[in-house]
Amino acid sequence: MLFDDVDANVFGGVEANVIDDVSANLFDEVEANVFDDVESNVFDGVEANLKLIYLMMLNDVEANVFDEVEANEFGGVEANVFDDIGTNVFDDAEGNVFLSQIYVI
């Protein structure tokens, strides 16, 4: 009788009156008043400002570093090295070696 009364009258009342009230009155208000404000005032501002900084940094890098590398180094390599190889080595190899082998055969 003692334990049954405790189960029905004490723990049931705690579950209904305390935990439900805390869930309805505290956590819901915290979700509405604190976290929503933090999301709109702090995190959105940080996201917007960091995105602008990110775009400024990446655009500067793209304009000043990678474009110059493409124009000054890789373009020069393509024009001066690989084109010369295509003209002087591989074309000569095709003309002088493989045609000679065809004549020999």
N, C-alpha and C positions, 0 to 999 in steps of 0.2 A: 504493500500500500504506500509505503514511503517513496519507493523508487518510481512507481507508476505516477504518483502525484507530481514528482519532480519532472518526469518526462513530459507530462501534459501541461503543467502550469508554469514551469520556469523556462525550460528550453524552448518550448513552443512560443511562449511570450517573447522571449529574446529574439527569436527568429522573425517574428511578425512585427514587433514594435521597434526594435533597434536597428537591425540590419537592413530592413526594407526602408526605414526612414533615412538611414545613412545613404543608401543607394539612390533614393529619390531626391533628397535635399542637398546632399553634399557633392556627390560625384557628378550628378547632372549639371549642377551649377558650375562646378569647376570646369567641366567640359565646355559649357557655353561661354563662360565669362573669362576664363583664363587662357585656355589653350586656343580658343578661336582668336582672341586678341593677339596672342603670341604669333599665331600663324599669319595673321594679316599684317601686323605691324613690324615684326622682327624678321621672320623667316622669308616672307615675300620680299622685303626690302633687301635682305642679304642676297637672295637669289637674283633679284634684278640687278643689284650693284655688282655682284660677282660675275654675272653673265656679261655685263658691259666691260668689266675689266678683262674677262676672258676673251671677248671679241677684240678688244683693243690690243691685247698682247698677241693673239694669234694673227690678227691682221698686220700688225707691225712686223711680226716674224716673217709672215708670208711675203710682205712687200720688200723688206730690207735684207733678209737673209736668203730665203729660198729662191726668190726671183733672181737675185744676183748670182747665186750659185748656178742656177740654170743658164743664165745668160753668159757668165764669164768662164765657168769651168766646164760644165757638161756640154755646152754648145761648142766650146773650143775643142773639146776632146772629140766630139762627133765630126767636126769639120776637118781637124788637122790630123787626127790619128786614124780613125776608122775609115774615112774616105780614102786616105792614102793607101791604107791596107787593101781596100777593095780595088783600087786602081792598079797598084804596083805589084802586089803580091798575088792575090787570088786570081786576078785577070791574067797575069803572066803565067801563073801555074796552069790555068785552064788552056791558055793558048800555046804555051811552050812545052808543057809536060804531057798533058793528056793527048793533044793532037800528035805529038811525036810518038806516043805509044800507039795511037791508031795507025800511023803510017808504018810503024815497025810491024804491027800485026798484019 
